[in-house]
Amino acid sequence: MPQAMDGISKKVLVTINDFLERLTKAENLTSEQLTEVFMAATALRYQIARMDYPQATLDSVATSEMALVEAIGGETVEPPRIRTHAEAWRGQPGERLCAAIEAHDPSGDPAVLRRIRDLLVSYYEPMDPVVGAGTRSTYASGRGDARTDTDDDGMRELTAQGLEDWLHRTGNAPAQARVASFRRLMGGYSKATYIVTLEDGGTETTIVVRKDSPGLPTGSSVASEFPVLGEMRGLGVPVPAPLWVEADASVFDGAFMGVSFVSGTPASHIVPTDPAIRRKWARSTAEVLGQLHASTAIPGGDVRVPVAQEIDDIEARMLARERAPHPGLVVGIGWLRANLNRLQGRPACRIHGDVGYHNMLMRDDAILAMLDWEFSRIGDPVEDLASIKPFMDQIEAWDEFYETYRGICGFTLDPVADSYFNVWREARNMVACLGSLNSLLLPGVKDVPLTVAGTIYIPKYEIAIFDAIEEARKTHV
């Protein structure tokens, strides 16, 4: 629940916020530093508004909540399911509404859903005036090369010397090999990324190290991503070569893996304007996704089985992570379960789970490597198609992509399945942001991207769940 600040505390935070805003206008910052300063200022403004929340709004929200509880479940409502952080959760706005939603699923009643959405918007607006617009961008970008901070709170962060010692101890590098350079990239909501140069007898080799963030915000680990890369290499899908993995999170407060360095250019940095090059991009992307989906398709598979398990996993992480009630997330999970049969007859195959320019390295107008397979799993190919479509639309090459893709695997972008996974994506991303919030409370964790994901994005995704459900209602016939 928002808490009022005393005058001194507020003045200190406002002064720091003003300084950060002035810093964003400085002309001597790198683009990566500017991005991080802007993110820090945004998170700070949100927290100032949260701690100076108007009591009159809180009273109005409480009155509206009780009216909704009565409309959904009558006067008798069972207590909500127990959360891990139940002590902090209880007594906050939305507690009784969550209980009513859990007892009497209203996800099939558009009028009630609109009332819940309106209530949440009115609750969040004092902290975020544009929350009603929702969001569909959290994990893209936010990377650079300016991250050099070190641990001073006891967290065992990966270091050059630590990595070198581990490589020698495990036999993953010769005894005479040395870490010649070690650079952490800025940003990353769930994984830290390092560019490492190893020197051995005058020969240098560059590798990439990916390490789990503490608390696993997205619920995925490099320990599960590592074998996927091996599988993709075996199928001929262009990915970095997996080199080694340390699954024991206690070594450096998070599992980590090494993969080969691929010398390509991020697609997001060189989006083409030439129509001929755009068509090449479209065909290359279609060939990679078509090959992935066709070669991993499960004959007779029912995609509802893995999706149902994913829903259970999302709910379990919600119950473990929530520190405040989120009626929209409860609605979203209930809707996903109630509408699972929208996926009846849909194909099942391995999907990437986050296809876009931010995860593509290019060379000679073709995909050199597809990166970041942390969301990869057995699912519906429509997820990857829906993910890549905005990028193909950006270069006006969707038709070229789709024709090539269908010619390889025959799968289609079914609008009903697409609308279902829009709801699923918003719920998944919101739970990931709850993980980011919890990660902030771990010793030594001070990443700016986690402050943004753990504060500002949570309410945005909660609102976006309702919008996605409304769009799905219009699509389903």
Secondary structure by P-SEA (a helix, b strand, c coil): cbbbbcaaaaaaaaaaaaaaaaaaacccccaaaaaaaaaaaaaaaaaaaaaaccaaaaaaaaaaaaaaaaaccccccccccccccccccccccaaaaaaaaaaccccccaaaaaaaaaaaaaaacccccccccccccccccccccccccccccccccccaaaaaaaaaaaccccccccccbbbbbcccccbbbbbbbbbcccbbbbbbbbbbcccccccccaaaaaaaaaaaaaacccccccccccccccccccccbbbbbbbcccccccccccaaaaaaaaaaaaaaaaaaaaaaccccccaaaaaaaaaaaaaaaaaaccccccaaaaaaaaaaaaaccccccccccccccccccccbbbccccccccccccccccccaaaaaaaaaaaaaaaccaaaaaaaaaacccccccaaaaaaaaaaaaaaaaaaaaaaaaaaaccccccaaaaaaaccaaaaaaaaaaaaaaaaaaacc
